[in-house]
Amino acid sequence: MNEYHVLLVDDEEELASTLVERLGYRGFDAHYSTNGQDALGKLREFTYDVLVVDLKLPGMSGEELIHTIRAAYPNLPIIMMTGHGASELEGGKKPSGVYDFLIKPINLSNLIAKMKEAIEVNELKQK
């Protein structure tokens, strides 16, 4: 399996670090940030294949972060997650530019499948 580069953005550091560790066991090169500003810094330093963003973040919300990322990295696949449900999304719909939306607690197998799917769809669109 190719090693995919993943950035998880979640203010729950324990969850993010655990997901990074578990993804590492499955062949992913995963990093995490606990806020939007740190995530933007990591995006400037490293190339990621997919981004997983929590809806609720301190300071810059997940939706604001996605909007900022879309402007700078229009082809980066993004998956959004939340522990609060889709009702918190404006109109109950995923934000523009988001590949998929997952509800916490995150099922690791489902997350991996969605990340691979998002990367593959993105690669097809680039051809």
Backbone as CSV, one residue per row, in Angstrom:
resi,resn,N_x,N_y,N_z,CA_x,CA_y,CA_z,C_x,C_y,C_z
1,MET,0.842,-1.187,0.000,0.000,0.000,0.000,0.881,1.242,0.000
2,ASN,0.492,2.229,-0.805,1.197,3.498,-0.787,0.967,4.157,0.560
3,GLU,1.976,4.884,1.026,1.796,5.605,2.276,1.103,6.926,1.974
4,TYR,-0.060,7.123,2.556,-0.796,8.367,2.386,-0.441,9.320,3.514
5,HIS,-0.425,10.602,3.183,-0.104,11.645,4.159,-1.400,12.334,4.560
6,VAL,-1.700,12.273,5.860,-2.979,12.725,6.403,-2.747,13.775,7.478
7,LEU,-3.562,14.822,7.457,-3.568,15.791,8.547,-4.946,15.768,9.194
8,LEU,-4.982,15.452,10.495,-6.216,15.475,11.289,-6.230,16.780,12.076
9,VAL,-7.363,17.464,12.067,-7.497,18.712,12.825,-8.671,18.540,13.782
10,ASP,-8.349,18.432,15.065,-9.364,18.217,16.092,-8.863,18.803,17.398
11,ASP,-9.721,19.542,18.099,-9.299,20.153,19.361,-9.188,19.139,20.499
12,GLU,-9.696,17.942,20.297,-9.550,16.877,21.291,-8.211,16.178,21.040
13,GLU,-7.180,16.648,21.706,-5.826,16.159,21.439,-5.685,14.657,21.663
14,GLU,-6.328,14.126,22.685,-6.237,12.691,22.950,-6.811,11.884,21.787
15,LEU,-7.962,12.306,21.275,-8.568,11.633,20.128,-7.657,11.731,18.909
16,ALA,-7.171,12.932,18.622,-6.333,13.140,17.441,-5.049,12.318,17.515
17,SER,-4.394,12.331,18.666,-3.139,11.579,18.789,-3.383,10.074,18.698
18,THR,-4.497,9.613,19.233,-4.839,8.186,19.145,-5.114,7.797,17.694
19,LEU,-5.872,8.619,16.969,-6.137,8.338,15.560,-4.848,8.330,14.747
20,VAL,-3.957,9.283,15.015,-2.669,9.334,14.317,-1.885,8.047,14.560
21,GLU,-1.859,7.603,15.805,-1.146,6.366,16.140,-1.770,5.166,15.419
22,ARG,-3.085,5.055,15.474,-3.774,3.915,14.847,-3.642,3.946,13.327
23,LEU,-3.664,5.130,12.738,-3.455,5.238,11.291,-2.021,4.862,10.918
24,GLY,-1.084,5.211,11.783,0.311,4.840,11.550,0.501,3.336,11.480
25,TYR,-0.210,2.607,12.322,-0.148,1.137,12.296,-0.695,0.577,10.987
26,ARG,-1.484,1.373,10.289,-2.114,0.907,9.044,-1.467,1.512,7.800
27,GLY,-0.258,2.034,7.962,0.515,2.497,6.813,0.308,3.943,6.400
28,PHE,-0.326,4.738,7.229,-0.524,6.153,6.927,0.537,6.974,7.649
29,ASP,0.981,8.039,7.005,1.834,9.029,7.650,0.886,10.127,8.113
30,ALA,0.465,10.078,9.355,-0.563,10.987,9.865,0.017,11.961,10.887
31,HIS,-0.448,13.196,10.799,-0.094,14.256,11.748,-1.394,14.847,12.268
32,TYR,-1.289,15.639,13.342,-2.498,16.308,13.823,-2.209,17.722,14.282
33,SER,-3.253,18.518,14.262,-3.261,19.877,14.790,-4.488,20.000,15.672
34,THR,-4.415,20.856,16.675,-5.554,21.042,17.571,-6.299,22.357,17.311
35,ASN,-5.847,23.105,16.289,-6.554,24.339,15.924,-6.240,24.697,14.473
36,GLY,-7.015,25.608,13.936,-6.887,25.975,12.534,-5.569,26.626,12.174
37,GLN,-5.075,27.511,13.020,-3.819,28.202,12.708,-2.649,27.226,12.618
38,ASP,-2.599,26.284,13.541,-1.539,25.270,13.502,-1.672,24.412,12.241
39,ALA,-2.898,24.068,11.882,-3.135,23.266,10.674,-2.642,24.008,9.437
40,LEU,-2.939,25.298,9.335,-2.490,26.084,8.182,-0.961,26.120,8.118
41,GLY,-0.315,26.219,9.275,1.145,26.180,9.314,1.689,24.853,8.797
42,LYS,1.076,23.760,9.218,1.520,22.436,8.758,1.281,22.265,7.262
43,LEU,0.184,22.817,6.756,-0.095,22.736,5.323,0.950,23.494,4.503
44,ARG,1.510,24.556,5.064,2.561,25.300,4.367,3.879,24.533,4.367
45,GLU,4.088,23.689,5.384,5.350,22.969,5.534,5.377,21.599,4.870
46,PHE,4.218,20.997,4.661,4.157,19.604,4.234,3.016,19.405,3.247
47,THR,3.155,18.446,2.363,2.104,18.126,1.400,1.297,16.942,1.914
48,TYR,0.001,17.133,2.019,-0.901,16.086,2.493,-1.776,15.593,1.348
49,ASP,-2.186,14.325,1.441,-3.078,13.733,0.455,-4.537,13.940,0.815
50,VAL,-4.809,14.092,2.113,-6.184,14.270,2.577,-6.152,14.966,3.940
51,LEU,-7.202,15.717,4.200,-7.342,16.452,5.451,-8.645,16.023,6.110
52,VAL,-8.609,15.796,7.426,-9.801,15.441,8.199,-9.977,16.536,9.252
53,VAL,-11.085,17.269,9.174,-11.289,18.459,10.008,-12.529,18.311,10.870
54,ASP,-12.382,18.612,12.164,-13.528,18.652,13.074,-14.301,19.948,12.837
55,LEU,-15.594,19.879,12.974,-16.454,21.051,12.789,-16.182,22.103,13.864
56,LYS,-16.044,21.661,15.107,-15.851,22.580,16.230,-14.374,22.675,16.581
57,LEU,-13.800,23.853,16.363,-12.400,24.116,16.703,-12.328,25.430,17.467
58,PRO,-11.320,25.588,18.317,-11.172,26.860,19.025,-10.697,27.949,18.063
59,GLY,-11.199,29.152,18.238,-10.794,30.249,17.361,-11.474,30.126,16.012
60,MET,-10.743,29.676,15.037,-11.259,29.469,13.679,-12.074,28.175,13.649
61,SER,-13.332,28.248,13.232,-14.166,27.042,13.170,-13.683,26.124,12.045
62,GLY,-14.149,24.894,12.063,-13.813,23.956,10.997,-14.268,24.463,9.640
63,GLU,-15.465,25.063,9.589,-15.963,25.597,8.323,-15.109,26.758,7.830
64,GLU,-14.674,27.621,8.747,-13.787,28.730,8.351,-12.446,28.189,7.855
65,LEU,-11.935,27.184,8.531,-10.667,26.575,8.121,-10.799,25.987,6.721
66,ILE,-11.880,25.272,6.474,-12.085,24.663,5.156,-12.163,25.740,4.076
67,HIS,-12.857,26.827,4.358,-12.961,27.923,3.394,-11.566,28.486,3.080
68,THR,-10.748,28.666,4.099,-9.389,29.182,3.921,-8.534,28.201,3.127
69,ILE,-8.655,26.924,3.451,-7.873,25.894,2.749,-8.301,25.809,1.288
70,ARG,-9.597,25.867,1.023,-10.097,25.789,-0.352,-9.480,26.868,-1.227
71,ALA,-9.292,28.075,-0.649,-8.719,29.185,-1.420,-7.246,28.907,-1.771
72,ALA,-6.507,28.313,-0.847,-5.076,28.083,-1.055,-4.756,26.721,-1.664
73,TYR,-5.584,25.718,-1.358,-5.347,24.338,-1.803,-6.643,23.772,-2.381
74,PRO,-7.042,24.237,-3.558,-8.364,23.868,-4.090,-8.545,22.377,-4.382
75,ASN,-7.464,21.635,-4.543,-7.589,20.219,-4.892,-7.385,19.265,-3.720
76,LEU,-7.156,19.778,-2.540,-6.915,18.918,-1.379,-8.233,18.314,-0.896
77,PRO,-8.357,16.971,-0.894,-9.589,16.350,-0.393,-9.756,16.597,1.110
78,ILE,-10.981,16.938,1.505,-11.273,17.234,2.904,-12.467,16.410,3.358
79,ILE,-12.311,15.783,4.515,-13.401,15.073,5.177,-13.671,15.812,6.478
80,MET,-14.935,16.092,6.757,-15.295,16.784,7.989,-15.879,15.783,8.971
81,MET,-15.612,16.021,10.258,-16.188,15.167,11.298,-16.693,16.041,12.427
82,THR,-17.645,15.486,13.184,-18.164,16.202,14.346,-18.748,15.217,15.344
83,GLY,-18.760,15.620,16.569,-19.413,14.850,17.611,-20.796,15.392,17.900
84,HIS,-21.188,16.420,17.160,-22.441,17.116,17.450,-23.544,16.821,16.460
85,GLY,-23.246,16.151,15.384,-24.269,15.794,14.402,-24.423,16.824,13.307
86,ALA,-25.081,16.418,12.261,-25.254,17.258,11.077,-26.134,18.468,11.349
87,SER,-26.895,18.457,12.433,-27.785,19.584,12.721,-27.005,20.877,12.942
88,GLU,-25.726,20.774,13.276,-24.936,21.976,13.497,-24.441,22.602,12.199
89,LEU,-24.537,21.873,11.122,-24.127,22.428,9.841,-25.209,23.359,9.329
90,GLU,-24.790,24.420,8.683,-25.731,25.369,8.108,-26.627,24.651,7.101
91,GLY,-27.913,24.647,7.339,-28.853,23.978,6.450,-28.790,22.464,6.522
92,GLY,-28.012,21.914,7.471,-27.891,20.474,7.605,-27.081,19.814,6.504
93,LYS,-26.368,20.621,5.718,-25.590,20.091,4.602,-24.107,20.278,4.853
94,LYS,-23.306,19.383,4.262,-21.860,19.529,4.392,-21.415,20.780,3.639
95,PRO,-20.375,21.453,4.145,-19.889,22.664,3.483,-19.361,22.361,2.082
96,SER,-19.409,23.358,1.238,-18.875,23.232,-0.120,-17.397,22.843,-0.046
97,GLY,-17.003,21.917,-0.888,-15.607,21.514,-0.932,-15.259,20.374,0.001
98,VAL,-16.242,19.856,0.724,-16.009,18.737,1.648,-16.416,17.445,0.950
99,TYR,-15.524,16.477,0.928,-15.812,15.213,0.257,-16.888,14.413,0.986
100,ASP,-16.733,14.306,2.307,-17.708,13.538,3.080,-17.743,14.062,4.503
101,PHE,-18.733,13.606,5.260,-18.983,14.069,6.624,-19.176,12.860,7.514
102,LEU,-18.394,12.754,8.588,-18.463,11.619,9.500,-18.861,12.088,10.898
103,ILE,-19.659,11.267,11.577,-20.092,11.570,12.939,-19.221,10.787,13.931
104,LYS,-18.781,11.480,14.993,-18.026,10.811,16.060,-18.989,9.996,16.903
105,PRO,-18.570,8.924,17.515,-17.203,8.410,17.502,-16.845,7.857,16.125
106,ILE,-15.624,8.108,15.736,-15.150,7.728,14.410,-14.831,6.234,14.374
107,ASN,-15.408,5.568,13.392,-15.068,4.175,13.121,-13.821,4.209,12.240
108,LEU,-12.719,3.642,12.718,-11.444,3.746,12.019,-11.506,3.139,10.618
109,SER,-12.134,1.988,10.481,-12.229,1.357,9.157,-12.999,2.236,8.181
110,ASN,-14.080,2.848,8.652,-14.860,3.752,7.817,-14.046,4.991,7.449
111,LEU,-13.318,5.554,8.407,-12.476,6.722,8.139,-11.434,6.392,7.080
112,ILE,-10.772,5.250,7.220,-9.751,4.849,6.250,-10.368,4.675,4.868
113,ALA,-11.516,4.018,4.798,-12.184,3.820,3.508,-12.536,5.160,2.869
114,LYS,-13.068,6.091,3.662,-13.450,7.404,3.130,-12.221,8.200,2.692
115,MET,-11.129,8.122,3.445,-9.911,8.846,3.065,-9.361,8.305,1.748
116,LYS,-9.278,6.977,1.626,-8.775,6.371,0.387,-9.664,6.745,-0.794
117,GLU,-10.964,6.690,-0.571,-11.927,7.035,-1.616,-11.746,8.490,-2.053
118,ALA,-11.604,9.395,-1.101,-11.425,10.817,-1.406,-10.134,11.052,-2.184
119,ILE,-9.071,10.366,-1.804,-7.786,10.510,-2.494,-7.903,9.986,-3.924
120,GLU,-8.520,8.822,-4.083,-8.664,8.232,-5.419,-9.520,9.111,-6.329
121,VAL,-10.626,9.623,-5.812,-11.491,10.506,-6.611,-10.723,11.759,-7.001
122,ASN,-9.962,12.312,-6.076,-9.167,13.496,-6.363,-8.125,13.220,-7.443
123,GLU,-7.463,12.061,-7.361,-6.448,11.710,-8.358,-7.097,11.569,-9.742
124,LEU,-8.278,10.990,-9.812,-8.984,10.848,-11.094,-9.355,12.218,-11.680
125,LYS,-9.753,13.140,-10.802,-10.127,14.477,-11.260,-8.911,15.247,-11.802
126,GLN,-7.711,14.906,-11.304,-6.502,15.621,-11.721,-5.982,15.142,-13.073
127,LYS,-6.475,13.994,-13.536,-5.993,13.422,-14.808,-6.624,14.098,-15.990
